[in-house]
Amino acid sequence: MSGFSDSQLKALAGKLKSDAVRTRQAGGKSLHYIEGWFAVSQANAIFGFAGWDREIVHFERAYERLEGQITHCAYIVRVRLRVRAGATDIVREGSGFGAGAHRSALDAHERALKTAETDATKRALSTFGNRFGLCLYDRCQAGLASAFDLTGPDGAVLAPALSAEAFCGGLRQLIETARTADEVQAMAGENAKALASLRERMPGLCNAKGEHYADLIALLVQRRKARLQLAPQNQDTNAAAPADAPCTKAASGPVAEPAPANGNSPPEDLAVSRIGTGPRIDKGVLILGHERRFRDKAHLRLVGARPCLICDRQPCHAHHLKFAQARGLSQKVSDEFTVPLCVIHHNELHRAASETEWWARYAVDPLPIAEQLWHERNARKNGGGEAAE
């Protein structure tokens, strides 16, 4: 596909949104498809309004019969698409079938021919990938971007069309902040259909141990209910999730002591190394030093308890500002550079092309806010304002 721009290649390599897929019954089976208008709109968006055209290169009437006063007919159509990719013209063809029935013979033939043309166009466009429904021919539908609605205990949709990961993270946050066992049960019941769909449509969404995220959510529900039922007078609204539950940004990474407020000198006691004897090495004081990346789950929970910086919703995720430190291989920035974002805006930010441009669009400077939250965390800890973990 040489000749396409980088943005066009990125769009063509993307996944088809599940809300664009329709279902119909035929022969006792459920068939999935995209509508003709959607395929054309995707072609206009990716190729440009003047970047492609189509023509009928062949059509023939398959049959015509009269039943009473109703005319039944069908056509087979072959369509040729020509897509302009830079100086290159890419030609694709597709065949389609369409049937029509109407009291007026003219209307019956018109409907059949239009249906066949639309079907042929969709088949030709599907050769350009998942965005045009190619993934619907795959039984696993790996190219389908599944979208899930996060629902509260009252049945209200809190965040529509989330990715599978964002849905699991948001549901986990809601379960962890629930105050009664009945609320946890209501939450699980309202999202049961989405969790069942998650198991069916994304069987590979598992942790390192091979446990599916939906099963981990179910385990979290059981543990949270049991904890609330055992301590009705002193409910712990920050109960820990299962160690392998689908992690959000607010619950990832090993725990280490937080840095002092100035962030220059390391803490006196570093956490014990997981792969060697003795304390971890403070790489910040080496001749060729590395930026310290502190991990503090307590701080992430405090950040997640704050309202969203964009819309004031709660609960929130602790979002790590990726531009705050130099990038590292499979390393997120230090926990000191975190700010609260609700599920909706957290999901939106991770889909944005540029994080700095996303923040500028909302006229928010997150770095000073992250610094203030980190200072407050250290002030509370140094002043004895919180219980030891």
RAGI-V483193 format. One line per field, one symbol per residue. ss: DSSP state (H for helix, E for strand, C for the rest). psi: psi as a letter, one per 40 degrees, with the letter a starting at -180 (. if undefined). burial: I if it has 24 or more other ideal C-beta (glycine too) atoms within 12 Angstrom, else O. A space follows every 10 residues. Layout:
ss: ???
psi: ???
burial: ???
//
This chain:
ss: CCCCCHHHHH HHHCCEEHHH CEEEEECCEE EEECCHHHHH HHHHHHHCCC CEEEEEEEEE EEEEEEECCE EEEEEEEEEE EEEEECCEEE EEEEEEEEEE EECCHHHHHH HHHHHHHHHH HHHHHHHHCH HHCHHHHCCC CCCEECCEEE ECCCCCEEEE EECHHHHHHH HHHHHHHCCC HHHHHHHHHH CHHHHHHHHH HCCCCECCCC CEHHHHHHHH HHHHHHHHHH CCCCCCCCCC CCCCCCCCHH HCCCCCCCCC CCCCCCCCCC CECCCCCCEC CCHHHCCCCC CCCCCCHHHH HHHHCCCCCC CCCCCCEEEE CHHHCCCECC ECCCCCCEEE ECHHHHHHHH CCCCHHHHHH HCCCCHHHHH HHHHHHHHHH HHCCCCCCC
psi: fidiiddddd ddeiihhdee hihihhfeih hhiiiddddd dddddddide eiiiiheiii hdihihhbeh hhiiihihih ihhhgbehhh hiiiiiihii hidhdddddd dddddddddd dddddeeead efedeeehde fdehghhihh hideehhdhi fiiddddddd ddddddeiei dddddddddd eddddddddd dgeegiadee hidddddddd dddddddddd gddghhefii iideihiide fiiihihiii deediiidhi ihieeiiaii hgeeeidgii hhgihgdddd dddeeiihdd eeiiiiihhh hdediiiihf hiiieegiih hiddddddde eidhdddddd defhhddddd dddddddddd ddefeiii.
burial: OOOIOOOIOO IIOIIIIIOI IOOOOOOOOO OIIIOIOIII OIIOOIIOOO OIIIOIOOIO IOOOOOOOOO IIIIIIIIII IOIOIOOOOI OIIIIIIIII IOOOOOOIIO IIIIIIIIII IIIIIIIIII IIIIIIOOOO IOIIIIIIII IIIOOOOIIO IIIIIIIIII IIIIIIIIIO IOIIOIIIOI IOOIIOOIIO IIOOIOOOOO OIIIIIIIII IOIIIOIIOO OOOOOOIIIO IIOOIIIIII IIIOOIIIIO OOIOOIIOOI OOOOOOOOOI OIOOOOOOOO IIIIIIIIII IIIIIIOIII OOIOIIIIII IIOIIOOOOO OIIIIIIIII IIIIIIIIII OOOOIOOIIO OOOIOIIOII IOIIIIIIOO IOOOOOOOO
//
